[in-house]
Amino acid sequence: MAASKTRFSGPKYANGNHKSQQKAYNRTLKGLALRVNANRLRKLLKIKKGDPRDAGHYKGSTTKGRAQNRSKNRARIA
């Protein structure tokens, strides 16, 4: 039987994404747009690093949102 090939290896983030996978995704057009919009909203809401809140976008919006608790805004990981 042939050895199984793993897509990504190395260290992982807490949400389960491999760091190499996330770095590659952030370079794509979609990933770049997500990062830019998230950073713009954080700046607009004046949310600093280490703040217990996240910048949560309103449904269907990429420009408007509100500050939310991290537990409400992030997916649950089992």
TATA-V303222 format. One record per residue. N is the residue number from 0. SS is DSSP state (A for helix, B for strand, O for the rest). PHI is phi in radians with two decimals (999 if undefined). D_LAST is the distance of its C-alpha to the last C-alpha in Angstrom with 1 decimal. Layout:
BEGIN
N|SS|PHI|D_LAST ; N|SS|PHI|D_LAST
END
This chain:
BEGIN
0|O|999|32.1 ; 1|O|-1.32|31.3 ; 2|O|-1.19|28.7 ; 3|O|-1.32|25.5 ; 4|O|-1.67|25.3 ; 5|O|-1.63|22.1 ; 6|O|-1.23|22.0 ; 7|O|-2.27|20.7 ; 8|O|-2.38|20.8 ; 9|O|1.68|20.8 ; 10|O|-1.16|18.7 ; 11|B|-2.11|15.4 ; 12|O|-1.43|14.3 ; 13|O|-1.10|11.3 ; 14|O|-1.44|9.8 ; 15|O|1.75|10.5 ; 16|O|-1.26|13.9 ; 17|B|-1.31|16.8 ; 18|A|-1.10|19.5 ; 19|A|-1.15|22.2 ; 20|A|-1.13|20.4 ; 21|A|-1.17|20.0 ; 22|A|-1.10|23.6 ; 23|A|-1.16|24.9 ; 24|A|-1.15|23.2 ; 25|A|-1.16|24.5 ; 26|O|-1.53|28.0 ; 27|O|-1.32|28.0 ; 28|A|-1.06|29.7 ; 29|A|-1.14|26.6 ; 30|A|-1.11|24.6 ; 31|A|-1.12|27.7 ; 32|A|-1.09|28.2 ; 33|A|-1.09|24.6 ; 34|A|-1.12|25.2 ; 35|A|-1.08|28.7 ; 36|A|-1.15|27.8 ; 37|A|-1.15|24.9 ; 38|A|-1.17|27.3 ; 39|A|-1.10|30.2 ; 40|A|-1.19|28.3 ; 41|A|-1.04|27.2 ; 42|A|-1.16|30.9 ; 43|A|-1.09|32.1 ; 44|A|-1.51|30.0 ; 45|O|1.01|31.0 ; 46|O|-1.66|27.4 ; 47|O|-1.57|27.8 ; 48|O|-1.08|25.6 ; 49|O|1.51|23.7 ; 50|O|-1.17|23.9 ; 51|O|-1.28|21.0 ; 52|B|-1.92|21.3 ; 53|B|-1.94|20.4 ; 54|B|-1.58|22.9 ; 55|B|-1.76|21.7 ; 56|B|-1.31|23.9 ; 57|O|-1.19|25.4 ; 58|O|-1.03|24.5 ; 59|O|1.46|26.6 ; 60|O|-1.86|28.0 ; 61|O|-1.91|27.9 ; 62|O|-2.08|30.3 ; 63|O|-2.02|29.7 ; 64|B|-3.04|26.9 ; 65|B|-2.53|26.2 ; 66|B|-1.37|24.5 ; 67|B|-2.32|21.2 ; 68|B|-1.11|18.9 ; 69|A|-1.02|16.0 ; 70|A|-1.14|13.5 ; 71|A|-1.41|15.3 ; 72|A|-1.58|15.8 ; 73|O|-1.82|12.5 ; 74|O|-1.23|9.7 ; 75|O|-1.39|6.4 ; 76|O|-2.01|3.8 ; 77|O|-1.34|0.0
END
